[in-house]
Amino acid sequence: MRSLVAAALVVCAGSALVAGCSSDTGPTDELMVSSNPVAATAARSPEQSATPPGAVLPLDAPVTAVAVDAGSRTLALAVATPPSIRLLDLDRLDTEPRTVPLDGPASALSVADGALVAALGERGSVVRVDLASARATPSPVDGAPVDSVAFGADTLVAVRDQKGVAVLGGDNAVRKVITGGLLSADQVYGTGRGAVVLDRLRNAVFQVDVGGGTIGEGLRAGQGSTNGVVDRHDRVLVTDTRGGALLAFSVEPMLMRQRFPVPGAPYGIAYDPQRDLAWVTLTERNEVVAFAVAGGEPVERHRFPTVTQPDSVAVDPATGRVVVASATGAGVQVITP
């Protein structure tokens, strides 16, 4: 752990990639790269220089999140203006989408058991959408809920300003909020071996003991990590946007298993469990790249130019098609590798 502290001090002193570095002393927290932490965000994309392959669906509204439900063959797009979710038929993308109005923009979408869960941080609620009927049911959550994941019969919700993880029971009511040691709770992941929360400010991933109601062991997550997914090996794969890397963490025990360089400011990430591919967007390059992640280190399998500002990505495991969405209104790209 002491070597991590030394590395963090060197990065803070000499790299412009780490925002918010202090000119005084280094960070006193061994998991942080700066005493004045600033959460990493997507790099701004350049003008589009290559024609995106596949089909590009016109959508002039910025997309804030995207999700695929293979069972119901639904593609869900959260758009900011007006705040809503567009539900499209994955196999007939040229048909008119169903629209679910929202009280505010959704920062994240997750899917479980035929339902879509949208986190509305600005409105202090999560909204569960039945994908068959498109009926929306809001559930209040104190603070700013920004991400969610199914965890057994419960739903775990990352609540950024509460610095914790809320546990919603089957009735969608908050049973408890798990806190301790976090500066920010930005994403939450459920694996077969437990739960993990990403803290973008503290720049670390932490175990979450849902039954015991505690935040457990934490590990540094690169220089500025932003997004993650769980693979079929029960690892959490995380994009280190500032550090230009793809990280892999095991949960039991909590260890960083891989750190693979990925130039281009990796940001969005999706996982195809059928092909064991992690799809990562590079917003600095307007690209999406697929890595086979089963081996000792990732191996690049595909690389495609994308629509501008490809902040969001999802994959249909039934067909392998990849959906890349623009955060600036440049449309939604569907690629068949």
C-alpha positions as CSV (number, residue, x, y, z in Angstrom):
1,M,0.0,0.0,0.0
2,R,2.9,2.4,0.7
3,S,4.0,2.1,-2.9
4,L,0.6,3.3,-4.0
5,V,1.0,6.4,-1.9
6,A,4.4,7.1,-3.5
7,A,2.9,6.6,-7.0
8,A,0.1,8.9,-6.2
9,L,2.4,11.7,-5.1
10,V,4.5,11.4,-8.2
11,V,1.4,11.6,-10.4
12,C,0.1,14.6,-8.6
13,A,3.4,16.4,-8.9
14,G,4.1,15.7,-12.6
15,S,1.0,15.0,-14.6
16,A,-1.6,17.4,-15.9
17,L,-4.0,14.5,-16.3
18,V,-4.9,14.5,-12.6
19,A,-7.3,17.4,-11.9
20,G,-7.4,19.2,-8.6
21,C,-3.8,18.4,-7.5
22,S,-2.7,20.4,-4.5
23,S,0.5,22.5,-4.5
24,D,0.9,21.9,-0.8
25,T,1.3,18.4,0.5
26,G,0.3,15.1,-1.0
27,P,-2.9,13.3,-0.1
28,T,-3.1,11.8,3.4
29,D,-5.5,9.2,2.2
30,E,-3.6,6.3,0.6
31,L,-6.5,5.6,-1.8
32,M,-6.6,9.2,-3.2
33,V,-4.4,10.8,-5.8
34,S,-5.0,14.4,-4.6
35,S,-5.8,16.2,-1.4
36,N,-8.3,18.3,-3.4
37,P,-10.2,15.6,-5.3
38,V,-12.2,16.3,-8.4
39,A,-14.2,13.5,-10.0
40,A,-13.0,12.4,-13.5
41,T,-15.4,13.0,-16.4
42,A,-15.5,12.1,-20.0
43,A,-12.9,13.7,-22.2
44,R,-14.4,16.1,-24.8
45,S,-14.5,14.5,-28.2
46,P,-13.0,16.1,-31.4
47,E,-15.0,16.7,-34.5
48,Q,-16.0,13.5,-36.3
49,S,-13.3,12.6,-38.8
50,A,-14.4,9.1,-39.9
51,T,-17.8,7.7,-41.0
52,P,-19.3,5.6,-38.2
53,P,-20.0,2.1,-39.4
54,G,-23.3,0.4,-38.9
55,A,-26.6,2.2,-38.7
56,V,-26.9,5.6,-37.1
57,L,-30.4,6.5,-35.7
58,P,-31.0,10.2,-35.7
59,L,-31.7,11.6,-32.2
60,D,-31.1,15.3,-31.7
61,A,-31.3,15.0,-27.9
62,P,-28.3,14.2,-25.7
63,V,-28.4,10.6,-24.4
64,T,-27.5,10.2,-20.7
65,A,-27.7,6.5,-20.4
66,V,-28.4,3.4,-22.5
67,A,-29.4,-0.2,-21.6
68,V,-30.4,-3.4,-23.4
69,D,-32.8,-6.1,-22.1
70,A,-32.2,-9.1,-24.3
71,G,-35.2,-11.0,-22.9
72,S,-37.8,-8.5,-24.0
73,R,-35.7,-7.4,-27.0
74,T,-35.8,-3.7,-25.8
75,L,-33.2,-0.9,-26.2
76,A,-33.7,1.8,-23.7
77,L,-32.3,5.3,-24.2
78,A,-32.4,8.0,-21.5
79,V,-32.5,11.4,-23.0
80,A,-32.1,14.8,-21.3
81,T,-34.4,17.0,-23.3
82,P,-37.1,16.5,-22.5
83,P,-36.3,14.1,-19.7
84,S,-37.6,10.7,-20.8
85,I,-36.8,7.2,-21.7
86,R,-37.2,6.0,-25.3
87,L,-38.0,2.2,-25.6
88,L,-37.2,0.7,-29.0
89,D,-37.6,-2.8,-30.4
90,L,-34.1,-4.2,-30.7
91,D,-35.1,-6.2,-33.8
92,R,-37.1,-3.4,-35.5
93,L,-35.1,-0.2,-34.7
94,D,-36.9,1.7,-37.5
95,T,-40.3,1.5,-35.7
96,E,-41.6,4.3,-33.5
97,P,-40.3,4.1,-29.9
98,R,-42.4,4.1,-26.8
99,T,-41.7,7.2,-24.6
100,V,-41.8,7.2,-20.9
101,P,-41.7,10.8,-19.5
102,L,-39.5,11.5,-16.4
103,D,-39.4,14.2,-13.8
104,G,-35.7,14.8,-14.5
105,P,-32.8,13.4,-16.5
106,A,-31.7,9.8,-15.7
107,S,-28.0,9.4,-14.9
108,A,-28.1,5.6,-15.2
109,L,-30.2,2.7,-16.4
110,S,-30.2,-0.9,-15.2
111,V,-32.2,-3.9,-16.2
112,A,-33.5,-6.9,-14.1
113,D,-36.4,-9.3,-14.4
114,G,-38.1,-7.5,-17.2
115,A,-37.9,-4.1,-15.5
116,L,-35.8,-1.0,-16.2
117,V,-34.6,1.1,-13.3
118,A,-33.7,4.7,-13.9
119,A,-31.8,6.8,-11.3
120,L,-33.0,10.4,-11.2
121,G,-30.4,12.2,-9.1
122,E,-31.8,15.6,-9.5
123,R,-35.3,14.4,-8.3
124,G,-34.3,12.2,-5.4
125,S,-35.9,9.1,-6.8
126,V,-35.5,5.9,-8.8
127,V,-38.1,5.0,-11.4
128,R,-38.9,1.3,-12.2
129,V,-40.3,0.9,-15.7
130,D,-42.2,-2.3,-16.6
131,L,-40.9,-3.0,-20.1
132,A,-44.0,-4.9,-21.2
133,S,-46.4,-2.1,-20.4
134,A,-44.0,0.9,-20.2
135,R,-45.6,1.8,-16.9
136,A,-43.4,3.8,-14.6
137,T,-43.4,3.6,-10.8
138,P,-41.2,6.1,-8.8
139,S,-39.6,5.4,-5.5
140,P,-38.3,8.2,-3.3
141,V,-34.6,8.0,-2.2
142,D,-33.2,10.8,0.0
143,G,-30.3,12.6,-1.7
144,A,-29.1,12.1,-5.2
145,P,-29.4,8.5,-6.4
146,V,-27.2,8.1,-9.4
147,D,-26.9,4.4,-10.1
148,S,-28.6,1.1,-9.3
149,V,-28.2,-2.6,-9.6
150,A,-30.3,-5.7,-8.7
151,F,-28.8,-7.7,-5.8
152,G,-30.8,-10.8,-5.0
153,A,-34.4,-9.7,-4.1
154,D,-33.1,-6.1,-3.4
155,T,-32.0,-3.1,-5.4
156,L,-28.8,-1.3,-4.4
157,V,-28.7,2.4,-5.2
158,A,-25.6,4.6,-5.2
159,V,-26.6,7.9,-3.5
160,R,-23.8,10.4,-4.3
161,D,-24.4,13.1,-1.8
162,Q,-25.3,10.7,1.0
163,K,-22.0,9.0,0.5
164,G,-23.6,5.6,0.7
165,V,-25.6,2.8,-0.8
166,A,-29.3,2.6,-0.2
167,V,-30.9,-0.8,-0.1
168,L,-34.4,-1.0,-1.6
169,G,-36.5,-4.0,-0.7
170,G,-39.0,-5.8,-2.9
171,D,-41.6,-3.2,-2.1
172,N,-39.2,-0.5,-3.5
173,A,-39.0,1.2,-0.1
174,V,-35.6,2.1,1.4
175,R,-34.7,-0.4,4.1
176,K,-31.3,1.1,5.0
177,V,-28.4,3.2,3.8
178,I,-24.9,1.8,4.1
179,T,-22.2,4.4,4.7
180,G,-18.7,4.7,6.0
181,G,-15.4,5.9,4.5
182,L,-16.8,7.2,1.2
183,L,-16.5,10.7,-0.2
184,S,-19.0,10.0,-2.9
185,A,-21.0,6.9,-4.1
186,D,-21.2,7.0,-7.9
187,Q,-21.8,3.5,-9.1
188,V,-22.7,0.2,-7.5
189,Y,-22.1,-3.4,-8.8
190,G,-23.5,-6.7,-7.7
191,T,-21.4,-9.9,-8.3
192,G,-21.9,-13.5,-7.3
193,R,-19.4,-12.8,-4.5
194,G,-20.8,-9.6,-3.1
195,A,-21.3,-5.9,-3.9
196,V,-18.9,-3.1,-4.7
197,V,-19.2,0.6,-4.9
198,L,-17.1,3.1,-6.9
199,D,-16.2,6.4,-5.3
200,R,-15.0,8.8,-8.0
201,L,-13.8,11.4,-5.5
202,R,-11.8,9.0,-3.3
203,N,-10.9,7.3,-6.6
204,A,-11.4,3.8,-5.2
205,V,-13.6,0.8,-5.2
206,F,-15.0,-0.6,-1.9
207,Q,-16.6,-3.8,-0.8
208,V,-20.1,-3.5,0.5
209,D,-21.4,-5.9,3.1
210,V,-25.1,-5.6,2.4
211,G,-26.2,-8.0,5.1
212,G,-24.0,-6.4,7.8
213,G,-24.6,-2.8,6.6
214,T,-21.0,-1.8,6.3
215,I,-18.5,-0.5,3.8
216,G,-15.5,-2.7,3.8
217,E,-12.0,-2.9,2.2
218,G,-11.1,-0.4,-0.5
219,L,-8.6,-0.3,-3.3
220,R,-7.2,2.6,-5.4
221,A,-8.8,2.6,-8.9
222,G,-6.2,4.2,-11.1
223,Q,-5.9,8.0,-11.5
224,G,-9.5,8.9,-12.3
225,S,-12.0,6.0,-12.8
226,T,-15.5,6.7,-14.0
227,N,-17.5,3.6,-15.0
228,G,-17.6,-0.1,-14.6
229,V,-19.3,-3.4,-15.3
230,V,-19.3,-7.0,-13.8
231,D,-18.0,-9.8,-16.0
232,R,-19.0,-13.5,-15.9
233,H,-15.8,-14.2,-13.9
234,D,-17.3,-12.0,-11.0
235,R,-14.7,-9.3,-11.6
236,V,-15.5,-5.6,-11.7
237,L,-14.1,-4.0,-14.9
238,V,-13.5,-0.3,-14.5
239,T,-12.4,2.4,-17.0
240,D,-9.6,4.7,-15.6
241,T,-10.4,7.7,-17.8
242,R,-7.5,9.9,-16.5
243,G,-5.0,7.1,-16.4
244,G,-5.9,5.6,-19.8
245,A,-6.4,2.1,-18.6
246,L,-8.9,-0.8,-18.1
247,L,-8.8,-2.2,-14.6
248,A,-10.1,-5.5,-13.3
249,F,-10.9,-6.2,-9.6
250,S,-11.8,-9.4,-7.9
251,V,-14.1,-9.2,-4.9
252,E,-13.2,-12.2,-2.7
253,P,-10.4,-11.3,-2.1
254,M,-10.5,-7.7,-3.1
255,L,-7.5,-7.3,-5.4
256,M,-6.6,-5.5,-8.6
257,R,-6.1,-8.4,-11.0
258,Q,-5.3,-6.4,-14.2
259,R,-4.3,-2.9,-15.3
260,F,-4.2,-2.7,-19.1
261,P,-3.3,0.5,-21.0
262,V,-6.0,1.9,-23.2
263,P,-5.1,5.3,-24.7
264,G,-7.9,7.7,-25.7
265,A,-9.6,8.5,-22.4
266,P,-11.7,5.3,-21.9
267,Y,-15.1,6.1,-20.5
268,G,-18.2,4.1,-21.3
269,I,-18.1,0.4,-20.8
270,A,-20.5,-2.6,-21.5
271,Y,-19.9,-6.3,-21.3
272,D,-21.0,-9.2,-23.5
273,P,-21.2,-12.3,-21.4
274,Q,-21.8,-14.6,-24.4
275,R,-18.5,-13.6,-26.1
276,D,-16.6,-12.5,-23.0
277,L,-16.0,-9.0,-24.6
278,A,-15.7,-5.7,-22.8
279,W,-16.7,-2.8,-25.1
280,V,-15.1,0.5,-24.1
281,T,-15.7,3.9,-25.6
282,L,-12.8,6.3,-26.2
283,T,-14.3,9.8,-26.1
284,E,-10.9,11.5,-26.9
285,R,-10.9,9.6,-30.2
286,N,-14.6,8.9,-31.1
287,E,-13.9,5.2,-31.0
288,V,-15.2,2.0,-29.4
289,V,-13.0,-0.9,-28.8
290,A,-13.7,-4.5,-27.7
291,F,-11.4,-6.5,-25.5
292,A,-11.5,-10.2,-24.9
293,V,-11.1,-10.4,-21.1
294,A,-10.9,-14.1,-20.3
295,G,-7.1,-14.4,-20.3
296,G,-4.3,-13.0,-18.3
297,E,-4.6,-9.6,-19.9
298,P,-7.2,-8.1,-22.3
299,V,-6.8,-8.7,-26.1
300,E,-8.2,-6.3,-28.6
301,R,-10.8,-7.9,-30.9
302,H,-12.6,-5.0,-32.6
303,R,-12.2,-1.2,-33.0
304,F,-14.7,1.1,-34.8
305,P,-15.1,4.9,-35.2
306,T,-18.2,6.2,-33.5
307,V,-20.6,9.1,-33.3
308,T,-19.3,12.2,-31.6
309,Q,-19.0,12.1,-27.8
310,P,-19.7,8.4,-27.3
311,D,-20.3,8.5,-23.6
312,S,-22.8,5.6,-23.4
313,V,-22.5,2.0,-24.7
314,A,-24.5,-1.2,-24.4
315,V,-24.4,-4.6,-26.0
316,D,-27.1,-7.1,-27.0
317,P,-25.7,-10.5,-25.8
318,A,-28.1,-12.4,-28.0
319,T,-26.7,-11.0,-31.3
320,G,-23.5,-9.3,-30.3
321,R,-24.7,-6.0,-31.7
322,V,-23.2,-2.9,-29.9
323,V,-25.1,0.3,-29.3
324,V,-23.1,3.6,-28.9
325,A,-25.0,6.8,-27.9
326,S,-23.9,10.4,-28.3
327,A,-24.0,12.8,-25.3
328,T,-24.3,15.8,-27.7
329,G,-27.2,14.8,-29.9
330,A,-25.2,13.1,-32.7
331,G,-27.4,10.1,-32.7
332,V,-27.4,6.4,-31.7
333,Q,-25.1,4.0,-33.5
334,V,-25.8,0.3,-33.9
335,I,-22.8,-1.9,-34.9
336,T,-22.8,-5.5,-35.9
337,P,-19.2,-6.7,-35.4
